[in-house]
Amino acid sequence: MASDTRTVGFIVDQLASAGVSAKPMFGEYGLYCDGRMVAMVCDDRLFLKPTDAGRAFAGAVEEASPYPGAKPCLVIDPDRWDDSDWLGELVRLTAAALPLPKPSKAKR
């Protein structure tokens, strides 16, 4: 089941202070902060890439795979989405802990 665009829009609006943008990916969405993919919205659930900083800040949260075969991610409960300050800080900490993507090689 694809995520509702209103759900993605709400999450992106809540993360405006962190400069998050969304890109569609196979019916779902990747969330980007500072050039890094930090989270995914799949089946209207928010999955955050796991980092030590993110785990420490978020506390006890469920972990699950966003799609079959994917590595487990932190599942951020929808009750926490309303706290834009908390959510923005969690995403900023996660982005800071992730490496920058490798540059694309030029096609010949």
PyMOL commands that place a pseudoatom at each C-alpha (Angstrom):
pseudoatom trace, name=CA, resn=MET, resi=1, chain=A, elem=C, hetatm=0, pos=[0.000, 0.000, 0.000]
pseudoatom trace, name=CA, resn=ALA, resi=2, chain=A, elem=C, hetatm=0, pos=[1.439, 3.377, -0.986]
pseudoatom trace, name=CA, resn=SER, resi=3, chain=A, elem=C, hetatm=0, pos=[1.670, 6.180, 1.531]
pseudoatom trace, name=CA, resn=ASP, resi=4, chain=A, elem=C, hetatm=0, pos=[-0.868, 8.990, 1.444]
pseudoatom trace, name=CA, resn=THR, resi=5, chain=A, elem=C, hetatm=0, pos=[0.645, 12.224, 0.125]
pseudoatom trace, name=CA, resn=ARG, resi=6, chain=A, elem=C, hetatm=0, pos=[-1.108, 14.111, 2.961]
pseudoatom trace, name=CA, resn=THR, resi=7, chain=A, elem=C, hetatm=0, pos=[0.809, 12.028, 5.513]
pseudoatom trace, name=CA, resn=VAL, resi=8, chain=A, elem=C, hetatm=0, pos=[4.108, 12.766, 3.786]
pseudoatom trace, name=CA, resn=GLY, resi=9, chain=A, elem=C, hetatm=0, pos=[3.208, 16.458, 3.492]
pseudoatom trace, name=CA, resn=PHE, resi=10, chain=A, elem=C, hetatm=0, pos=[2.401, 16.651, 7.196]
pseudoatom trace, name=CA, resn=ILE, resi=11, chain=A, elem=C, hetatm=0, pos=[5.704, 15.031, 8.195]
pseudoatom trace, name=CA, resn=VAL, resi=12, chain=A, elem=C, hetatm=0, pos=[7.703, 17.293, 5.857]
pseudoatom trace, name=CA, resn=ASP, resi=13, chain=A, elem=C, hetatm=0, pos=[5.883, 20.352, 7.256]
pseudoatom trace, name=CA, resn=GLN, resi=14, chain=A, elem=C, hetatm=0, pos=[6.739, 19.216, 10.799]
pseudoatom trace, name=CA, resn=LEU, resi=15, chain=A, elem=C, hetatm=0, pos=[10.382, 18.923, 9.734]
pseudoatom trace, name=CA, resn=ALA, resi=16, chain=A, elem=C, hetatm=0, pos=[10.590, 22.283, 7.949]
pseudoatom trace, name=CA, resn=SER, resi=17, chain=A, elem=C, hetatm=0, pos=[12.992, 23.638, 10.588]
pseudoatom trace, name=CA, resn=ALA, resi=18, chain=A, elem=C, hetatm=0, pos=[15.400, 20.795, 9.782]
pseudoatom trace, name=CA, resn=GLY, resi=19, chain=A, elem=C, hetatm=0, pos=[15.235, 21.517, 6.034]
pseudoatom trace, name=CA, resn=VAL, resi=20, chain=A, elem=C, hetatm=0, pos=[13.775, 18.111, 5.135]
pseudoatom trace, name=CA, resn=SER, resi=21, chain=A, elem=C, hetatm=0, pos=[12.500, 17.327, 1.656]
pseudoatom trace, name=CA, resn=ALA, resi=22, chain=A, elem=C, hetatm=0, pos=[10.716, 14.252, 0.289]
pseudoatom trace, name=CA, resn=LYS, resi=23, chain=A, elem=C, hetatm=0, pos=[11.322, 12.360, -2.931]
pseudoatom trace, name=CA, resn=PRO, resi=24, chain=A, elem=C, hetatm=0, pos=[8.958, 9.694, -4.269]
pseudoatom trace, name=CA, resn=MET, resi=25, chain=A, elem=C, hetatm=0, pos=[10.459, 6.208, -4.412]
pseudoatom trace, name=CA, resn=PHE, resi=26, chain=A, elem=C, hetatm=0, pos=[8.495, 3.233, -5.763]
pseudoatom trace, name=CA, resn=GLY, resi=27, chain=A, elem=C, hetatm=0, pos=[5.167, 4.431, -4.362]
pseudoatom trace, name=CA, resn=GLU, resi=28, chain=A, elem=C, hetatm=0, pos=[6.715, 5.440, -1.052]
pseudoatom trace, name=CA, resn=TYR, resi=29, chain=A, elem=C, hetatm=0, pos=[8.939, 8.380, -0.041]
pseudoatom trace, name=CA, resn=GLY, resi=30, chain=A, elem=C, hetatm=0, pos=[12.516, 9.031, 1.012]
pseudoatom trace, name=CA, resn=LEU, resi=31, chain=A, elem=C, hetatm=0, pos=[13.156, 11.955, 3.368]
pseudoatom trace, name=CA, resn=TYR, resi=32, chain=A, elem=C, hetatm=0, pos=[16.380, 13.913, 2.932]
pseudoatom trace, name=CA, resn=CYS, resi=33, chain=A, elem=C, hetatm=0, pos=[18.223, 16.274, 5.264]
pseudoatom trace, name=CA, resn=ASP, resi=34, chain=A, elem=C, hetatm=0, pos=[21.547, 17.917, 4.447]
pseudoatom trace, name=CA, resn=GLY, resi=35, chain=A, elem=C, hetatm=0, pos=[21.947, 15.753, 1.327]
pseudoatom trace, name=CA, resn=ARG, resi=36, chain=A, elem=C, hetatm=0, pos=[21.493, 12.519, 3.278]
pseudoatom trace, name=CA, resn=MET, resi=37, chain=A, elem=C, hetatm=0, pos=[18.562, 10.131, 3.161]
pseudoatom trace, name=CA, resn=VAL, resi=38, chain=A, elem=C, hetatm=0, pos=[17.549, 10.024, 6.820]
pseudoatom trace, name=CA, resn=ALA, resi=39, chain=A, elem=C, hetatm=0, pos=[14.125, 8.403, 6.766]
pseudoatom trace, name=CA, resn=MET, resi=40, chain=A, elem=C, hetatm=0, pos=[11.394, 6.782, 4.712]
pseudoatom trace, name=CA, resn=VAL, resi=41, chain=A, elem=C, hetatm=0, pos=[7.636, 7.010, 4.810]
pseudoatom trace, name=CA, resn=CYS, resi=42, chain=A, elem=C, hetatm=0, pos=[6.251, 3.588, 3.910]
pseudoatom trace, name=CA, resn=ASP, resi=43, chain=A, elem=C, hetatm=0, pos=[2.640, 2.517, 4.405]
pseudoatom trace, name=CA, resn=ASP, resi=44, chain=A, elem=C, hetatm=0, pos=[2.038, 5.814, 6.229]
pseudoatom trace, name=CA, resn=ARG, resi=45, chain=A, elem=C, hetatm=0, pos=[4.670, 4.953, 8.855]
pseudoatom trace, name=CA, resn=LEU, resi=46, chain=A, elem=C, hetatm=0, pos=[7.838, 6.951, 9.555]
pseudoatom trace, name=CA, resn=PHE, resi=47, chain=A, elem=C, hetatm=0, pos=[11.031, 4.871, 9.495]
pseudoatom trace, name=CA, resn=LEU, resi=48, chain=A, elem=C, hetatm=0, pos=[14.218, 6.643, 10.599]
pseudoatom trace, name=CA, resn=LYS, resi=49, chain=A, elem=C, hetatm=0, pos=[17.660, 5.292, 9.766]
pseudoatom trace, name=CA, resn=PRO, resi=50, chain=A, elem=C, hetatm=0, pos=[19.205, 3.916, 12.953]
pseudoatom trace, name=CA, resn=THR, resi=51, chain=A, elem=C, hetatm=0, pos=[22.187, 5.764, 14.422]
pseudoatom trace, name=CA, resn=ASP, resi=52, chain=A, elem=C, hetatm=0, pos=[23.612, 5.778, 17.938]
pseudoatom trace, name=CA, resn=ALA, resi=53, chain=A, elem=C, hetatm=0, pos=[22.710, 9.462, 18.300]
pseudoatom trace, name=CA, resn=GLY, resi=54, chain=A, elem=C, hetatm=0, pos=[19.157, 8.882, 17.097]
pseudoatom trace, name=CA, resn=ARG, resi=55, chain=A, elem=C, hetatm=0, pos=[18.631, 5.910, 19.399]
pseudoatom trace, name=CA, resn=ALA, resi=56, chain=A, elem=C, hetatm=0, pos=[19.959, 7.840, 22.408]
pseudoatom trace, name=CA, resn=PHE, resi=57, chain=A, elem=C, hetatm=0, pos=[17.707, 10.811, 21.694]
pseudoatom trace, name=CA, resn=ALA, resi=58, chain=A, elem=C, hetatm=0, pos=[14.555, 8.839, 20.785]
pseudoatom trace, name=CA, resn=GLY, resi=59, chain=A, elem=C, hetatm=0, pos=[14.743, 6.439, 23.711]
pseudoatom trace, name=CA, resn=ALA, resi=60, chain=A, elem=C, hetatm=0, pos=[12.853, 3.168, 23.518]
pseudoatom trace, name=CA, resn=VAL, resi=61, chain=A, elem=C, hetatm=0, pos=[11.213, 2.925, 20.101]
pseudoatom trace, name=CA, resn=GLU, resi=62, chain=A, elem=C, hetatm=0, pos=[10.106, 0.013, 17.960]
pseudoatom trace, name=CA, resn=GLU, resi=63, chain=A, elem=C, hetatm=0, pos=[12.417, -1.180, 15.194]
pseudoatom trace, name=CA, resn=ALA, resi=64, chain=A, elem=C, hetatm=0, pos=[11.097, -2.709, 11.984]
pseudoatom trace, name=CA, resn=SER, resi=65, chain=A, elem=C, hetatm=0, pos=[11.949, -3.004, 8.305]
pseudoatom trace, name=CA, resn=PRO, resi=66, chain=A, elem=C, hetatm=0, pos=[10.169, -0.498, 6.065]
pseudoatom trace, name=CA, resn=TYR, resi=67, chain=A, elem=C, hetatm=0, pos=[9.834, -3.123, 3.314]
pseudoatom trace, name=CA, resn=PRO, resi=68, chain=A, elem=C, hetatm=0, pos=[10.776, -6.806, 2.910]
pseudoatom trace, name=CA, resn=GLY, resi=69, chain=A, elem=C, hetatm=0, pos=[14.532, -7.322, 2.852]
pseudoatom trace, name=CA, resn=ALA, resi=70, chain=A, elem=C, hetatm=0, pos=[15.374, -3.878, 4.264]
pseudoatom trace, name=CA, resn=LYS, resi=71, chain=A, elem=C, hetatm=0, pos=[17.493, -3.307, 7.326]
pseudoatom trace, name=CA, resn=PRO, resi=72, chain=A, elem=C, hetatm=0, pos=[15.514, -2.455, 10.468]
pseudoatom trace, name=CA, resn=CYS, resi=73, chain=A, elem=C, hetatm=0, pos=[14.862, 1.214, 11.133]
pseudoatom trace, name=CA, resn=LEU, resi=74, chain=A, elem=C, hetatm=0, pos=[13.513, 3.178, 14.082]
pseudoatom trace, name=CA, resn=VAL, resi=75, chain=A, elem=C, hetatm=0, pos=[9.730, 3.423, 13.797]
pseudoatom trace, name=CA, resn=ILE, resi=76, chain=A, elem=C, hetatm=0, pos=[8.595, 6.840, 14.998]
pseudoatom trace, name=CA, resn=ASP, resi=77, chain=A, elem=C, hetatm=0, pos=[5.127, 6.647, 16.526]
pseudoatom trace, name=CA, resn=PRO, resi=78, chain=A, elem=C, hetatm=0, pos=[2.560, 9.007, 14.946]
pseudoatom trace, name=CA, resn=ASP, resi=79, chain=A, elem=C, hetatm=0, pos=[1.863, 10.452, 18.411]
pseudoatom trace, name=CA, resn=ARG, resi=80, chain=A, elem=C, hetatm=0, pos=[5.390, 11.966, 18.281]
pseudoatom trace, name=CA, resn=TRP, resi=81, chain=A, elem=C, hetatm=0, pos=[4.899, 13.601, 14.868]
pseudoatom trace, name=CA, resn=ASP, resi=82, chain=A, elem=C, hetatm=0, pos=[3.065, 16.561, 16.410]
pseudoatom trace, name=CA, resn=ASP, resi=83, chain=A, elem=C, hetatm=0, pos=[6.160, 17.603, 18.375]
pseudoatom trace, name=CA, resn=SER, resi=84, chain=A, elem=C, hetatm=0, pos=[8.037, 19.348, 15.562]
pseudoatom trace, name=CA, resn=ASP, resi=85, chain=A, elem=C, hetatm=0, pos=[10.875, 20.473, 17.849]
pseudoatom trace, name=CA, resn=TRP, resi=86, chain=A, elem=C, hetatm=0, pos=[11.561, 16.918, 19.065]
pseudoatom trace, name=CA, resn=LEU, resi=87, chain=A, elem=C, hetatm=0, pos=[11.153, 15.402, 15.605]
pseudoatom trace, name=CA, resn=GLY, resi=88, chain=A, elem=C, hetatm=0, pos=[13.374, 18.041, 13.973]
pseudoatom trace, name=CA, resn=GLU, resi=89, chain=A, elem=C, hetatm=0, pos=[16.141, 17.498, 16.524]
pseudoatom trace, name=CA, resn=LEU, resi=90, chain=A, elem=C, hetatm=0, pos=[15.935, 13.729, 16.045]
pseudoatom trace, name=CA, resn=VAL, resi=91, chain=A, elem=C, hetatm=0, pos=[16.306, 14.114, 12.280]
pseudoatom trace, name=CA, resn=ARG, resi=92, chain=A, elem=C, hetatm=0, pos=[19.175, 16.633, 12.604]
pseudoatom trace, name=CA, resn=LEU, resi=93, chain=A, elem=C, hetatm=0, pos=[21.063, 14.286, 14.959]
pseudoatom trace, name=CA, resn=THR, resi=94, chain=A, elem=C, hetatm=0, pos=[20.492, 11.382, 12.592]
pseudoatom trace, name=CA, resn=ALA, resi=95, chain=A, elem=C, hetatm=0, pos=[21.638, 13.356, 9.541]
pseudoatom trace, name=CA, resn=ALA, resi=96, chain=A, elem=C, hetatm=0, pos=[24.804, 14.482, 11.320]
pseudoatom trace, name=CA, resn=ALA, resi=97, chain=A, elem=C, hetatm=0, pos=[25.667, 10.863, 12.141]
pseudoatom trace, name=CA, resn=LEU, resi=98, chain=A, elem=C, hetatm=0, pos=[25.208, 9.565, 8.581]
pseudoatom trace, name=CA, resn=PRO, resi=99, chain=A, elem=C, hetatm=0, pos=[27.916, 9.755, 5.913]
pseudoatom trace, name=CA, resn=LEU, resi=100, chain=A, elem=C, hetatm=0, pos=[27.447, 11.930, 2.860]
pseudoatom trace, name=CA, resn=PRO, resi=101, chain=A, elem=C, hetatm=0, pos=[26.417, 9.979, -0.238]
pseudoatom trace, name=CA, resn=LYS, resi=102, chain=A, elem=C, hetatm=0, pos=[29.190, 9.012, -2.623]
pseudoatom trace, name=CA, resn=PRO, resi=103, chain=A, elem=C, hetatm=0, pos=[29.400, 11.312, -5.646]
pseudoatom trace, name=CA, resn=SER, resi=104, chain=A, elem=C, hetatm=0, pos=[27.971, 9.920, -8.848]
pseudoatom trace, name=CA, resn=LYS, resi=105, chain=A, elem=C, hetatm=0, pos=[30.427, 8.953, -11.535]
pseudoatom trace, name=CA, resn=ALA, resi=106, chain=A, elem=C, hetatm=0, pos=[30.034, 10.896, -14.773]
pseudoatom trace, name=CA, resn=LYS, resi=107, chain=A, elem=C, hetatm=0, pos=[28.540, 8.899, -17.631]
pseudoatom trace, name=CA, resn=ARG, resi=108, chain=A, elem=C, hetatm=0, pos=[30.551, 8.674, -20.804]
for i in range(1, 108): cmd.bond("trace and resi %d" % i, "trace and resi %d" % (i + 1))
show_as sticks, trace
zoom trace
